């Protein structure tokens, strides 16, 4: 089984909880007229497809990096990673969290706007004469490299919700 498959299998255990959290932020109660006249009890904030990238890190990293989020930039296989897909315009939101100590639920999380990230990232590339923003790191197991970003470096509008 590949590292990607292992990573995916581990993080997918949190999807039911993530769906519940995201639903509270992207689904809303409609105005009275919608309910009374159009049989509408809940509304999704957008009609078209909403793409949400999800990343959950292990609890052991939550104390050392509480305001950091990471995005994979390379895999040894050469497969396209999250950063490339985000920069190409894929993804509307990014859910980033840390598991609890038992790895059975979420300890903390942020729901972020990737449109804000893309704009910020482009401005930083220009401002820094092509140097990629964030701190470049290599996973200790050699499974991938990633860029670490401090949430406080991005515009306030990047984080839509936290828990």
N, C-alpha and C positions, 0 to 999 in steps of 0.2 A: 504494500500500500504506500502511495506517495506521501510526502510531507504535507502537500496541499490537502489530500484526502483526510489525513489525520487531523489537521487543523480544522477542516470543515466539520468533520464528525464531532470534534470536541465543542466547537462553538454552536453548532446546530441545536444542542440540548437547551440553549437559552431562547430559541425562537418563540415558543409559546408566550413567555414572559415579555419578550421584546414586542411582539404583536399587540399585546394588551397595552403596553406603555404607548406605543406609537398611535394606536387607535384613539387614545384619550386626547391626543394632540392634533390628529388629522381628520377626526370625525367630530362633528358638532351638532348641537340641536338646532333645528331650523327656526326661522322667524314664524310667528303665529300663522301667517297666511299660508305658508307652505304646508303646515300640518292640517289646517282647517280646510284648505281648498285642493291640495294636491297629494293627500295621503302620504305625507313625509314626516317621519319621526326623527330621522337622523340624516345628515348630509355629509358626504365626503367633500373636503374643501376644494378638490379639483376633479374634473370629470375624466381627463385623460390618464394614462398610466403614470403612476408615481413609482419611481425606482429608489429603493432605499438600500444602501450598503450597510452591513452590520459587522461590527468587530467587537469581540469580547476578549479581554486580556485576563490572565490569571490574577487572583487576589494578591499574590506576593508582590506585584508591581504597583498596587494601588497606593501604598504608603510612600514609595520613592518617587512616583510620577503622577500625582493626583490631578495636575492640570495639564498633563501632556496627552496628546493623541498621536498615534503612529499610523502611517500608511505605507504599505509594502511598495518598494520601488524596483525590486529585481528578485528573480528566483534562478537558481543554477540551471534549470531546464530552459531558460529563455522565455518562458510563458509570460504573456502580458500581465501586469500586476495592477493593483487598484489605482495607483497614481496615474498611470498611463490612461486608464479607462476614464478616470475623473477628469483629467485634462482634456480628453477628447470630447467631453460633454456628457458622459454617461453618469447617471445618478442624480437624483434631486435632493436627497437627504442622506445623512450619514449618522447611524446610531453607533455610539462608541461607549463601551462599558467595561467594568471590571466585575469578575465573578466574586461571589462571597467565598469565605474560607473553605467551605465544604464543596464548592463548585457545583452547587445545586440551584443557585439563584444569582441574582445580580446584587452587588454591593453598592455600586454607584454607576451612573450613566449620564450621557449628554446626547441630545438630538440636535443635529447641526445641519445648516443650509449649505449645500455644495455649490450653489450659485455664488454665494458670498465667498466661499473658499477659492473658487476658480478666479474670481476678480482679484482677490487679494494676492493669490499666487502669481498671476500675470504681472501685477504692479511690482511685486517684490523681485521678480526676474529682471524687469527693466531697471528698477532702482539699483539692483546689485550687479548690473552688467552681465546678466546671464547665469550668475551663480544661483543654484537652486536653493530656495529657502528651506529652513528647518535644519536640524542636525542629522547628518547621515550616519547610520549605524548598521552593523552586521549582527544578525542573530547569532548567539553563542554556538548554536548547533550547526551553523552554516546553511540553514534551510532557506534563508532569504536575507535581503537587506531592506532597510526601510528608512524613512525620514520621520523624525520626531519633531512635532510642532507644539509650542506652548499656546494654549487657548488664549491666553492674555495678549499674545502678539497679533491676534486676528481682530477684525471689527467686532463690536459687541453684538451685532446682528447675526453673527455666525452661529451662536448657540441659541436655539429656539426654546429649549426646555432642558431642565436638569433634575435628577433625582438621586 
